[in-house]
Amino acid sequence: MAAEQTSRTIEAYPMKGGDGVHSYANNSSYQGRVNNTAKRLITEAVVEILDIENFASSNTFRIADLGCSVGPNTFFAVQNIIEAVQFKYQCQGLDSQLPEFQVLFSDHTSNDFNTLFSSLPLDRKYYAAGVPGSFYGRLFPIGSLHFVHSSYTNHWLSRVPNPVVDKSSPAWNKGRIHYTSAKDEVIKAYEAQYIEDMEYFLHARAQEVVRGGLVALIVSGRPNGIHHSQTTQNIIFDLLGSCLMDMAKRRIVSEEEVDSFNMPLYYMSPHELEAAVDRNGYFSIERMEDLPPIQEIITSTIPKSQRIASHLRATLDGLIKTHFGDAILDELFDSLSKKIEEGMPMLISGGSVNFFALLRRKAMD
């Protein structure tokens, strides 16, 4: 059965490809450390919850990493899952029944799959394949996946909410690039887009994951009860918006360009994810907990503000380049670095959370 087609508008802004100084591959160590904090939880999930007897008839164990980008973080994540599954088989005395592993690396069609596959580990013990497409729709055949992993991806919406770029809408987000500190109508538009997107995400996974299969999500979100304007991520986006407005005042970009630019990003709370899973009905939440704060390992003389700006540039390169062109990138992120340095006390006091959620596919149609 072919992948389901959808008429929904899906926006794709992949991470900065290649292996250059501004590439995602060289500016994603933070996400890698977040993944590492979840390593124990994923191992425990496989050992304690995954029922391998359900999959005894299959000689292949299929793992999908959604939003894989270009590496290297995706390789560490899938290797951890494979080692946990191997350990589970060994503990149950099923060494002779150990399946082969297939890893399906998935991201938007415009993702730099060349860089991804050219850096695949030479000693890997799995068969690798790429699956291009948005995870807000079907990507895989029915009942084909045993384990789905997705890290630092679900805060990306499928598109900017239409009302925030509609001048006739009460939610028109003039002068801002995000819902941070925006009026209620803007926040509600983003919330509505998030709810719709998660409905599509979970519906697609419910069809693709075998009964008893697991979905592990590592989410960049906000703590329960914390307003959007108080989260560290959103404070930074406010600073980025002010940088663009400064450039508009100097006529480097037009004010109209800034007014029509909005970030397709929404930071959910654990409670919001719980509500989405409940609405879907096909998964049970086996585990959900905050991940410990990341302890920064400083191996560089580059100031923290500049490292944060470099990370954001690698993440937002495609989004900003598509709207404004690439001529403004150097000046924009140099300016952002300075504003982050000035606002560091505010950023440190901001609320943010990385949390882990383990979903199990229910034994139902």
C-alpha positions as CSV (number, residue, x, y, z in Angstrom):
1,M,0.0,0.0,0.0
2,A,1.5,3.3,-1.0
3,A,2.0,6.1,1.4
4,E,-1.1,8.2,1.9
5,Q,-1.1,11.5,0.1
6,T,-2.4,14.7,1.7
7,S,-3.5,18.0,0.3
8,R,-2.3,19.8,3.4
9,T,0.3,22.6,3.0
10,I,3.5,21.4,4.5
11,E,6.4,23.8,4.9
12,A,9.9,22.4,4.9
13,Y,12.9,24.2,6.3
14,P,15.7,21.6,7.0
15,M,18.7,22.2,9.1
16,K,21.8,23.7,7.5
17,G,23.5,20.9,5.5
18,G,27.1,20.1,4.7
19,D,30.0,20.1,7.1
20,G,30.9,23.8,7.1
21,V,31.4,26.1,10.0
22,H,27.7,27.0,10.1
23,S,26.4,23.5,9.4
24,Y,24.0,21.7,11.7
25,A,26.4,18.8,11.9
26,N,28.9,21.1,13.6
27,N,26.4,23.1,15.7
28,S,24.2,20.4,17.3
29,S,26.2,19.3,20.3
30,Y,23.5,20.6,22.6
31,Q,20.9,18.3,21.0
32,G,23.4,15.5,21.3
33,R,23.8,16.0,25.0
34,V,20.0,16.1,25.4
35,N,19.8,12.7,23.6
36,N,22.4,11.4,25.9
37,T,20.4,12.3,29.0
38,A,17.5,10.2,27.6
39,K,19.8,7.2,26.8
40,R,19.0,5.4,30.1
41,L,15.3,6.0,29.8
42,I,15.2,4.5,26.3
43,T,17.2,1.5,27.4
44,E,14.9,0.9,30.3
45,A,11.9,1.3,28.0
46,V,13.1,-1.5,25.7
47,V,14.2,-3.8,28.6
48,E,11.1,-3.3,30.7
49,I,8.2,-2.5,28.3
50,L,9.0,-3.8,24.8
51,D,7.4,-7.2,24.3
52,I,9.6,-8.9,21.8
53,E,7.4,-12.0,21.8
54,N,4.9,-9.9,19.8
55,F,7.5,-9.6,17.0
56,A,8.7,-13.2,17.1
57,S,7.4,-13.9,13.6
58,S,9.4,-11.0,12.1
59,N,13.1,-11.5,11.2
60,T,13.6,-7.8,10.9
61,F,13.3,-5.2,13.7
62,R,12.6,-1.8,12.1
63,I,13.5,1.5,13.7
64,A,12.6,4.9,12.3
65,D,14.2,8.1,13.3
66,L,12.0,11.0,12.4
67,G,13.7,14.3,11.8
68,C,17.1,12.7,11.5
69,S,18.8,15.7,9.9
70,V,22.4,15.1,8.9
71,G,24.0,13.4,11.9
72,P,25.8,12.6,14.0
73,N,23.1,12.6,16.8
74,T,20.8,10.3,14.9
75,F,23.5,7.6,14.7
76,F,24.1,7.6,18.5
77,A,20.3,7.4,19.1
78,V,19.6,4.4,16.9
79,Q,22.7,2.6,18.1
80,N,21.5,2.9,21.7
81,I,18.1,1.4,20.7
82,I,19.7,-1.5,18.9
83,E,22.0,-2.3,21.8
84,A,19.0,-2.2,24.2
85,V,17.0,-4.6,21.9
86,Q,20.0,-7.0,21.7
87,F,20.4,-6.9,25.5
88,K,16.7,-7.7,25.8
89,Y,17.0,-10.8,23.6
90,Q,20.1,-11.9,25.4
91,C,18.4,-11.6,28.8
92,Q,15.6,-13.8,27.7
93,G,17.9,-16.4,26.3
94,L,16.9,-15.7,22.7
95,D,20.3,-15.0,21.2
96,S,19.6,-17.4,18.4
97,Q,16.4,-15.5,17.4
98,L,18.1,-12.1,17.3
99,P,16.6,-10.3,14.3
100,E,18.3,-8.2,11.7
101,F,17.9,-4.5,12.1
102,Q,16.8,-1.9,9.6
103,V,17.0,1.8,10.4
104,L,14.9,4.2,8.4
105,F,16.3,7.7,8.5
106,S,13.5,10.2,7.7
107,D,13.4,13.9,7.2
108,H,12.0,16.4,4.6
109,T,12.9,15.8,1.0
110,S,15.1,18.9,1.0
111,N,17.2,17.5,3.9
112,D,20.9,16.9,3.1
113,F,20.7,13.2,2.9
114,N,24.1,13.1,1.0
115,T,25.9,14.3,4.1
116,L,23.9,12.0,6.3
117,F,24.7,8.8,4.4
118,S,28.3,9.8,3.7
119,S,28.9,9.9,7.4
120,L,27.2,6.6,8.3
121,P,29.2,4.6,10.9
122,L,31.4,2.1,9.1
123,D,30.9,-0.5,11.9
124,R,27.1,-0.2,11.9
125,K,25.1,-3.4,12.5
126,Y,22.0,-2.4,10.6
127,Y,20.7,-1.8,7.1
128,A,20.1,1.9,6.5
129,A,17.6,3.6,4.2
130,G,16.3,7.1,3.8
131,V,12.6,8.0,3.8
132,P,12.0,11.6,2.6
133,G,8.8,13.3,3.7
134,S,7.0,15.1,6.5
135,F,6.1,13.2,9.6
136,Y,2.8,15.0,9.7
137,G,1.6,12.4,7.2
138,R,2.1,8.7,6.5
139,L,5.7,7.7,5.7
140,F,5.7,3.9,6.1
141,P,3.5,0.9,5.4
142,I,0.9,-0.2,7.9
143,G,2.2,-2.1,10.9
144,S,5.8,-2.0,9.7
145,L,7.7,-0.2,12.5
146,H,8.7,-1.6,15.9
147,F,10.3,1.5,17.4
148,V,10.0,5.1,16.4
149,H,12.4,7.7,17.8
150,S,12.1,11.4,17.3
151,S,14.2,14.1,19.1
152,Y,13.9,17.8,19.0
153,T,11.4,17.8,16.2
154,N,7.9,18.2,17.4
155,H,8.2,21.9,18.1
156,W,8.4,22.4,14.4
157,L,4.9,23.0,13.0
158,S,3.8,21.9,9.6
159,R,3.3,25.5,8.6
160,V,2.9,29.0,10.0
161,P,-0.7,29.4,11.2
162,N,-2.6,31.2,8.4
163,P,-4.3,33.8,10.6
164,V,-1.0,35.3,11.8
165,V,0.0,36.4,8.3
166,D,-3.5,37.5,7.3
167,K,-3.8,41.3,7.6
168,S,-7.6,41.1,8.0
169,S,-7.3,38.6,10.9
170,P,-7.4,39.6,14.6
171,A,-4.4,37.3,14.9
172,W,-2.2,39.2,12.4
173,N,1.2,39.3,14.0
174,K,2.5,42.6,12.8
175,G,5.9,43.6,14.1
176,R,6.6,40.2,15.6
177,I,8.0,36.9,14.2
178,H,6.6,34.6,16.8
179,Y,3.9,34.2,19.4
180,T,6.2,35.2,22.3
181,S,4.5,38.1,24.2
182,A,2.0,38.4,21.4
183,K,-1.7,39.0,21.8
184,D,-4.0,36.2,22.8
185,E,-5.4,35.7,19.2
186,V,-1.8,34.9,18.0
187,I,-1.1,32.4,20.7
188,K,-4.5,30.7,20.1
189,A,-3.7,30.4,16.4
190,Y,-0.4,28.7,17.2
191,E,-2.0,26.4,19.7
192,A,-4.7,25.5,17.1
193,Q,-2.0,24.7,14.6
194,Y,-0.1,22.6,17.1
195,I,-3.3,20.6,18.0
196,E,-4.0,19.9,14.4
197,D,-0.4,18.9,13.6
198,M,-0.1,16.5,16.6
199,E,-3.4,14.9,15.5
200,Y,-1.9,14.1,12.1
201,F,1.4,13.0,13.6
202,L,-0.1,10.5,16.1
203,H,-2.7,9.3,13.5
204,A,0.1,8.5,11.0
205,R,2.2,6.7,13.7
206,A,-0.8,4.7,14.9
207,Q,-1.1,3.2,11.5
208,E,2.7,2.6,11.0
209,V,3.6,1.2,14.4
210,V,2.9,-2.5,15.2
211,R,0.7,-3.3,18.2
212,G,2.9,-3.1,21.2
213,G,5.5,-1.0,19.4
214,L,7.1,2.0,21.0
215,V,7.4,5.7,20.2
216,A,10.1,7.6,22.1
217,L,9.8,11.4,21.9
218,I,12.5,13.8,23.2
219,V,10.7,17.2,23.3
220,S,12.0,20.7,23.6
221,G,9.1,22.3,25.4
222,R,8.0,24.5,28.3
223,P,7.1,23.5,31.9
224,N,3.5,23.0,32.8
225,G,1.9,26.2,33.9
226,I,4.7,28.5,32.5
227,H,3.5,31.2,30.1
228,H,5.0,31.2,26.6
229,S,6.7,34.5,27.2
230,Q,8.7,33.1,30.1
231,T,10.5,30.3,28.3
232,T,14.1,30.7,27.3
233,Q,13.6,29.6,23.7
234,N,10.8,32.2,23.2
235,I,12.8,35.0,24.8
236,I,15.6,34.3,22.3
237,F,13.1,34.5,19.4
238,D,11.9,37.9,20.8
239,L,15.5,39.0,20.6
240,L,15.8,37.7,17.0
241,G,12.7,39.6,16.1
242,S,14.1,42.8,17.5
243,C,17.3,42.3,15.4
244,L,15.1,42.1,12.3
245,M,13.2,45.2,13.3
246,D,16.5,47.0,13.8
247,M,17.5,46.0,10.3
248,A,14.1,47.2,9.0
249,K,14.7,50.6,10.5
250,R,18.1,50.8,8.7
251,R,16.3,49.6,5.5
252,I,18.4,46.5,5.2
253,V,15.1,44.6,5.0
254,S,11.7,46.0,4.6
255,E,9.2,46.3,7.5
256,E,6.7,44.5,5.3
257,E,9.1,41.6,5.0
258,V,9.4,41.4,8.8
259,D,5.6,41.6,9.3
260,S,5.1,38.7,6.9
261,F,7.7,36.5,8.6
262,N,6.7,34.2,11.4
263,M,8.4,31.2,13.0
264,P,6.6,27.8,12.5
265,L,7.6,26.7,16.0
266,Y,5.5,25.9,19.1
267,Y,6.8,24.7,22.4
268,M,4.3,22.3,24.0
269,S,4.0,21.4,27.7
270,P,3.8,17.8,29.0
271,H,0.2,18.4,29.7
272,E,-0.5,19.4,26.1
273,L,1.2,16.2,24.8
274,E,-0.8,14.1,27.2
275,A,-4.0,15.7,25.9
276,A,-3.0,15.0,22.3
277,V,-2.3,11.4,23.1
278,D,-5.7,11.1,24.9
279,R,-7.5,12.6,21.9
280,N,-5.8,10.2,19.5
281,G,-6.7,7.1,21.6
282,Y,-4.3,4.6,20.0
283,F,-1.4,5.0,22.4
284,S,-0.8,4.7,26.1
285,I,1.8,6.9,27.8
286,E,4.1,4.5,29.5
287,R,6.5,7.1,30.8
288,M,6.8,10.9,30.8
289,E,9.4,12.9,32.7
290,D,11.6,15.9,32.6
291,L,15.1,15.4,31.5
292,P,17.9,16.7,33.8
293,P,19.3,20.1,32.9
294,I,22.2,20.0,30.5
295,Q,25.6,20.5,32.1
296,E,27.5,22.6,29.6
297,I,30.9,21.3,28.8
298,I,33.1,24.2,27.8
299,T,35.8,23.2,25.4
300,S,35.9,26.4,23.4
301,T,37.0,30.0,24.0
302,I,34.0,31.2,22.0
303,P,31.6,33.1,24.2
304,K,28.3,31.4,25.2
305,S,26.2,34.0,23.4
306,Q,28.0,33.4,20.2
307,R,27.6,29.6,20.5
308,I,23.9,30.0,21.1
309,A,23.6,32.3,18.0
310,S,25.6,29.7,15.9
311,H,23.3,26.9,17.0
312,L,20.2,29.0,16.0
313,R,21.8,29.9,12.7
314,A,22.4,26.2,11.8
315,T,18.7,25.5,12.8
316,L,17.0,28.5,11.2
317,D,19.3,29.0,8.1
318,G,16.8,27.6,5.6
319,L,13.8,29.4,7.1
320,I,15.4,32.8,7.1
321,K,17.2,32.4,3.8
322,T,13.9,31.5,2.1
323,H,12.2,34.7,3.3
324,F,15.0,37.3,3.4
325,G,17.8,35.8,1.2
326,D,21.2,34.9,2.6
327,A,22.8,38.3,2.4
328,I,21.6,39.3,5.9
329,L,22.7,36.1,7.7
330,D,26.1,37.3,9.0
331,E,24.9,40.6,10.3
332,L,21.7,39.2,11.7
333,F,23.3,36.6,13.8
334,D,26.2,38.8,14.9
335,S,23.6,41.2,16.2
336,L,21.7,38.4,17.9
337,S,24.9,37.2,19.6
338,K,25.3,40.7,21.1
339,K,21.7,40.9,22.3
340,I,21.9,37.4,23.9
341,E,25.0,38.6,25.7
342,E,23.2,41.6,27.0
343,G,20.1,39.6,27.9
344,M,21.9,36.6,29.5
345,P,20.5,37.2,33.0
346,M,17.0,37.2,31.6
347,L,17.7,34.0,29.6
348,I,19.1,32.2,32.6
349,S,16.0,33.0,34.6
350,G,13.7,31.8,31.8
351,G,11.8,28.6,32.1
352,S,12.5,25.7,29.7
353,V,12.4,22.0,29.8
354,N,13.4,19.0,27.7
355,F,11.2,16.1,28.5
356,F,10.9,12.5,27.5
357,A,7.7,10.7,26.5
358,L,7.3,7.0,25.8
359,L,4.2,5.9,24.0
360,R,3.1,2.3,23.4
361,R,0.8,1.3,20.6
362,K,-2.3,-0.2,22.0
363,A,-3.6,-3.6,21.0
364,M,-6.5,-2.2,19.0
365,D,-7.3,-1.6,15.4
